[in-house]
């Protein structure tokens, strides 16, 4: 169960990252990613404290050193460390981390990067309403990838079944999966918070239940489902459409 949850969290993080990447132009995206990576490094470094250092890449960290000084050369920040043998080395922030700072999991690193990147995009979006809408869609997209329980109606008959729904993939390759078997799935096209009024009578729904219903259009199939609350219904509709459309497109 723990491994399955970790896998879903990793998939959610990567799917959200793919959506963010698809939302902006290549040059803007690459610049934002580099800045976000710098902001995602472990912990805070203080002069006089011990650090771990690598001369090559971050995966090879392990050399013990002390941060002796931090200086600026032109537009670059230079970190001067003192190795156990007394040698002083000039290096960059990416090759240092506080002693004892554990490495993130792949999902953890992606989650931090997503948060920093999304906040950077929000800052440039302009307008408080726009910012709030983008934050809401980011949260909704992550939720539908992780998945949740919904009531699925059998159209044409007064039957309902609770199933676990989740999304796999992004854009036009996004797929909605439900139940215990992966053969219960379909390519996701869009979601709508409006369902046919006849469903209320057919399924004998209360006013509250009908208000929690929404419709999912798949390639060749339409599903009528009901969320546990009206708030979750809105998140499912927004999240499903965000997965298909891209996070920076305005909600339909």
Phi, psi and omega per residue, in radians:
X1 nan -0.763 3.128
X2 -1.090 -0.742 3.134
X3 -1.135 -0.687 3.137
X4 -1.134 -0.715 3.125
X5 -1.139 -0.713 3.122
X6 -1.101 -0.691 3.131
X7 -1.130 -0.712 3.119
X8 -1.154 -0.704 3.108
X9 -1.102 -0.697 3.121
X10 -1.139 -0.728 3.138
X11 -1.141 -0.684 3.117
X12 -1.105 -0.739 -3.133
X13 -1.113 -0.773 -3.115
X14 -1.227 -0.640 3.126
X15 -1.159 -0.743 3.099
X16 -1.089 -0.687 3.122
X17 -1.101 -0.724 3.122
X18 -1.097 -0.666 3.111
X19 -1.148 -0.740 3.105
X20 -1.082 -0.739 -3.135
X21 -1.094 -0.673 -3.110
X22 -1.304 -0.236 -3.029
X23 -1.457 -0.302 -3.084
X24 -2.287 2.909 3.087
X25 -1.179 2.804 -3.052
X26 -1.029 -0.830 -3.084
X27 -1.166 -0.711 3.109
X28 -1.125 -0.741 -3.139
X29 -1.087 -0.840 -3.101
X30 -1.088 -0.704 3.130
X31 -1.138 -0.729 3.138
X32 -1.157 -0.686 3.127
X33 -1.095 -0.803 -3.121
X34 -1.076 -0.742 3.118
X35 -1.159 -0.679 -3.140
X36 -1.157 -0.666 3.105
X37 -1.089 -0.692 3.127
X38 -1.129 -0.622 -3.136
X39 -1.367 -0.274 -3.054
X40 -1.596 -0.023 -3.104
X41 -1.128 2.662 -3.046
X42 -1.187 2.227 2.884
X43 1.121 -2.968 -3.113
X44 -2.094 2.406 -3.135
X45 -1.784 2.296 3.111
X46 -2.158 2.495 3.129
X47 -1.048 2.346 -3.130
X48 1.661 -0.211 3.135
X49 -1.614 2.727 3.127
X50 -1.420 2.524 -3.137
X51 -2.347 2.902 2.964
X52 -1.829 2.482 -2.996
X53 -2.309 2.554 2.995
X54 -2.300 2.486 3.117
X55 -1.572 -0.118 -3.074
X56 -2.132 -1.447 -3.114
X57 -2.277 2.872 -3.021
X58 -1.115 -0.484 -3.127
X59 -1.189 -0.286 -3.097
X60 -1.773 0.270 -3.121
X61 -1.074 2.630 3.117
X62 2.828 -0.381 3.109
X63 -1.201 2.184 -3.132
X64 -1.407 2.381 3.136
X65 -2.656 3.001 3.065
X66 -2.095 2.366 3.110
X67 -1.329 1.982 -3.043
X68 -1.601 -0.670 -3.099
X69 -2.854 2.789 3.044
X70 -2.246 2.195 -3.116
X71 -2.336 2.951 -3.141
X72 -2.048 2.249 3.072
X73 -2.119 1.823 -3.046
X74 1.145 -2.148 3.096
X75 -1.675 0.045 -3.063
X76 -1.803 2.531 3.039
X77 -1.713 2.217 -3.093
X78 -1.959 2.300 3.108
X79 -1.835 2.192 -3.139
X80 -1.844 2.065 -3.115
X81 -2.000 2.716 3.113
X82 -2.021 2.049 -3.131
X83 -1.341 2.890 -3.113
X84 -0.968 -0.523 -3.129
X85 -1.469 0.079 3.118
X86 1.625 -0.130 -3.140
X87 -1.213 2.378 3.067
X88 -1.746 2.363 -3.086
X89 -2.240 2.367 3.026
X90 -1.627 2.307 -3.088
X91 -2.575 -3.030 -3.128
X92 -2.013 2.850 -3.059
X93 -1.037 -0.629 -3.056
X94 -1.113 -0.320 -3.112
X95 -1.739 0.238 -3.118
X96 -2.252 2.660 2.947
X97 -2.728 2.690 3.129
X98 -1.065 2.557 3.095
X99 -1.075 2.307 3.105
X100 1.554 -0.061 3.099
X101 -1.327 2.000 -3.104
X102 -1.303 2.623 3.089
X103 -1.242 2.544 3.085
X104 -1.292 2.730 2.938
X105 -1.268 2.892 3.128
X106 -1.011 -0.741 3.127
X107 -1.168 -0.652 3.138
X108 -1.136 -0.770 3.108
X109 -1.084 -0.751 -3.127
X110 -1.167 -0.646 3.131
X111 -1.117 -0.760 3.102
X112 -1.116 -0.765 3.134
X113 -1.101 -0.736 3.101
X114 -1.026 -0.784 -3.101
X115 -1.095 -0.809 -3.141
X116 -1.152 -0.724 -3.128
X117 -1.176 -0.751 -3.123
X118 -1.147 -0.683 3.093
X119 -1.126 -0.633 3.104
X120 -1.147 -0.709 3.118
X121 -1.177 -0.679 3.133
X122 -1.100 -0.724 -3.141
X123 -1.026 -0.574 -3.107
X124 -1.625 -0.015 -3.062
X125 -1.308 -0.630 3.099
X126 1.474 2.200 3.073
X127 1.606 2.280 -3.100
X128 -1.123 -0.685 3.128
X129 -1.103 -0.699 3.140
X130 -1.126 -0.741 3.137
X131 -1.103 -0.797 -3.126
X132 -1.100 -0.694 3.140
X133 -1.126 -0.723 -3.133
X134 -1.177 -0.747 3.110
X135 -1.055 -0.716 -3.139
X136 -1.121 -0.726 -3.120
X137 -1.225 -0.604 3.076
X138 -1.078 -0.794 3.137
X139 -1.133 -0.724 -3.126
X140 -1.160 -0.702 3.126
X141 -1.079 -0.746 3.103
X142 -1.109 -0.658 -3.122
X143 -1.129 -0.786 -3.071
X144 -1.261 -0.427 3.055
X145 -1.276 -0.714 3.069
X146 -1.140 -0.624 3.067
X147 1.643 2.954 3.128
X148 -3.031 2.983 -3.096
X149 -1.484 2.312 3.057
X150 -2.332 2.721 3.038
X151 -1.592 2.175 3.126
X152 -1.815 2.211 3.133
X153 -1.564 2.529 3.011
X154 -1.624 1.820 -3.053
X155 -1.159 2.416 -3.115
X156 1.598 -0.228 3.092
X157 -2.403 2.634 3.135
X158 -1.461 1.268 3.127
X159 -2.368 2.583 3.093
X160 -2.515 2.577 3.128
X161 -2.410 2.424 3.039
X162 -1.505 2.246 -3.117
X163 -2.347 2.696 3.066
X164 -1.597 2.098 -3.110
X165 -1.898 2.535 2.996
X166 -2.730 2.875 -3.137
X167 -1.943 2.455 3.085
X168 -2.207 2.301 -3.127
X169 1.544 3.084 -3.123
X170 -2.430 2.918 3.101
X171 1.043 -2.482 -3.128
X172 -1.258 -0.172 3.087
X173 -1.644 0.023 -3.110
X174 -1.133 2.426 -3.117
X175 -2.259 2.331 3.054
X176 -1.638 2.216 -3.094
X177 -2.110 2.421 3.102
X178 -2.522 2.802 3.133
X179 1.403 -2.940 -3.092
X180 -1.593 -0.171 -3.106
X181 -2.065 2.413 -3.111
X182 -1.252 -0.151 3.114
X183 -1.330 -0.190 3.037
X184 -1.580 1.505 -3.071
X185 -2.770 2.954 3.089
X186 -2.882 2.668 3.128
X187 -1.215 2.210 -3.045
X188 -1.361 2.268 3.100
X189 -1.922 -0.860 3.107
X190 -2.973 2.945 3.059
X191 -2.266 2.663 -3.130
X192 -2.425 2.439 3.099
X193 -1.388 0.005 -3.117
X194 -1.912 2.267 3.058
X195 -2.092 2.845 -3.128
X196 -1.091 2.319 3.135
X197 -0.993 -0.461 -3.116
X198 -1.129 -0.398 -3.133
X199 -1.127 -0.599 -3.125
X200 -1.072 -0.785 -3.133
X201 -1.264 -0.752 -3.102
X202 -1.071 -0.738 -3.090
X203 -1.672 0.010 3.133
X204 0.954 1.009 -3.079
X205 -1.623 2.530 3.014
X206 -1.310 2.984 3.128
X207 -1.075 -0.711 3.132
X208 -1.132 -0.767 3.136
X209 -1.086 -0.761 -3.139
X210 -1.088 -0.611 3.121
X211 -1.218 -0.263 3.126
X212 -1.712 0.054 -3.102
X213 -1.543 2.604 3.014
X214 -2.606 2.959 -3.038
X215 -2.077 2.399 3.094
X216 -2.089 2.152 3.137
X217 -1.707 2.094 3.070
X218 -1.890 2.995 3.091
X219 -1.239 1.756 3.128
X220 1.594 0.125 -3.096
X221 -2.737 2.563 3.067
X222 -2.162 2.276 3.134
X223 -1.928 2.440 2.985
X224 -1.930 2.126 -3.072
X225 -2.329 2.892 -3.131
X226 -2.305 2.281 3.137
X227 -1.567 2.821 3.132
X228 -1.115 -0.565 3.138
X229 -2.448 2.883 3.103
X230 -1.179 -0.599 3.115
X231 -1.125 -0.751 3.114
X232 -1.162 -0.582 3.058
X233 -1.026 -0.832 -3.139
X234 -1.079 -0.684 -3.140
X235 -1.171 -0.684 3.097
X236 -1.115 -0.805 -3.129
X237 -1.094 -0.845 -3.141
X238 -1.130 -0.731 -3.111
X239 -1.162 -0.766 3.133
X240 -1.094 -0.770 3.129
X241 -1.192 -0.599 3.103
X242 -1.127 -0.684 3.125
X243 -1.061 -0.758 -3.095
X244 -1.322 -0.751 -2.945
X245 -1.554 -0.569 -2.978
X246 1.816 2.406 -2.919
X247 -1.179 -0.433 -3.070
X248 -1.621 0.000 3.037
X249 -1.389 2.499 -3.097
X250 -1.159 2.523 3.109
X251 -1.015 2.538 3.126
X252 -1.454 nan nan
